[in-house]
């Protein structure tokens, strides 16, 4: 279903109209108002681009587990649930305070899919399983033993971790969900 989102810096009315059009086109006849949505997000090409992503939204400079996965994944997704999908997706797109830290750094570029549910409980329950559907790793074991890395006695740097991770096949996709 992938539907491209307008750029983050476009007019809010244009963003709202496009999100509304996409959301409306996904509604099914079940009448459920609670949605699990999947946003495709920009993946960084390298560590320098990831740092620019973080700096552009005044994000924390420490790296998290999902930063490592985002740096090596071919596709990156954010999965969430809401009963107000237009407003919630708009928050993510505009990097508003109400949006997730993840989508502030990794800009949403498309709505991949929306699934509708009758109750908030059903949507919350489905969120994790939907995220699991979007996590596709080719290598069975992506564990990195950081203690074994030879840094010549120097403190472990982010580039050491990235170099170690690059030995693995890139995962086809990584999905983040709270």
N, C-alpha and C positions, 0 to 999 in steps of 0.2 A: 503494500500500500504506500510506500514512502512518498511523503509530500514535503517538498522543500519549504522551509520557513524563510520569511524575509530577513534581511540582515539585521543585526543587533542595533545598528545606528539608524535604521529607517524610522519614519514617523510612527508614533504609537497607534494612530488610527489605522494605518496600513497593516501593521502587525496584528492588531486586534481583528480586523476584517478577514485577514487570511487565516488566522487560527480559527476563527468562528466558522469559516467556510469548510475547513478541513474537519473540525469536530462534528459539524452538522452532517457531513457526508458519511461519517462512520456510525452514526446512531442506528441502532437496530430496533426491531419492532418490540423487543422485550420491555422497553420503557424504563430500564434501569437508568439511574442518574449518577451512579458511582462508576468512575472510570479508572482503569489501570492504563497508563500511557507509557509509550516507549519513545524516547527522543534520541535520535542519532546526534552525536556530538563531534566537534572537530578534534582530531587526534594531532598531537604535536609531532613534527617531523624529527625533532632532536631535542636535546636538553636545553639548548639556547632558546628555542621556540617555546618550550614549556615554561621557562623562566619569564619570557615576554607575556605569555598568557596570564601567569600569576601576577606579574607586576601591573598589567593593564587593569586589573580589578582590585588592586591593593590586597591580594590574598597573602596568606601566611607564606613564608619562604621555605619552611621545612617541607620535606617530601614525605608523602604518605605511601602506603601500599598501593593505593589505586593510582598514584602518579607513576609508579613503576610499571604497572600493568598498562596504563594508558600510553606510555611511551613505547611499548613494544607491540601493542595490539594494532591490527589492521583496521578494525572498526571499533567504535566506542559508543556505548549507549547509557542513558540514564533511564531508570524505571521508577515510576512513582504512582500514587493513587490520589484521587481527589473526587469531590462531588461538585467542583467548579472548574472543569477542565480548561475553559478558555482563559480565565484569570490566572490559573496556576501555571499553564504553559507560557503565558505572557510574562509572568514573574521570572520564569527560568530564562526566557529569551532575552529579556531586558537586564538580566543580572541584578534584579531588585533584591532588597534585603530579605524579602519573603521567599525568594528562590533558594535553592540549595547551593552550598559552597561549591559543590562539584560542577554545577552548570554555570557558575560564575567564571570558573577557570576554563572549563571545556564547553565552549559555546554550542548550544543546540543549533543544528543546521537543517534538521528535518524531523517531522513526526513520522516515525516508523509504523506505529500501530496504536490503536485505542481499542480496549475491550471494555464492555459495559456490564455492570453488575447491579442487582436489585438492592443490595445493602452495603453499608460501609464495611461491615465485618467481612463480607465475601470479597470485596475489593482488596482489603488489607491482607487477607489470607492469600489471595492470588498473586499479590505483588512479588513475593519472593520466588514463586515458581516461574513467573514470567521472566524475571531476571535470569534464572537458571537456564531457561531456554536460549537466552542470548549469549551465554558464556560458552565459547567454543575454543578449547585449547587442543593443539595438535600433540604437544608433548605431554606425556602422562605425569611427569614430575618436573615442576618448575621451581623446585626448592633451591635456594642459593645459600651455601654455607659461608656466611660473611666472615666467620672467624678464620677460615682457611685461606682467605685472600692475602696475597703477599703485597704489602704496601711499603715495604722497606722500612718498617718502623714508624711510618707517618700515619697520621689519623686517616681513617677510611673516608674517602671522598665519594660524592655522588657519582662521578664519572667511573670510579672503580665498580660500583654496583651495576651501572648501566652496561659496562663492558662485560661483566659476568653474565648478566641477563641476556645479552645479545648472542650468547652461545646457543640459546634455545631457539627452536623454531618460533616465529612470531605467532601468537594466538590469532585466530581468525577474528575473534571479537571478545570484548570484555563489557559486561553490563554492571553498572553500579546501582545499588538500591539500598536505602536505609534499612 
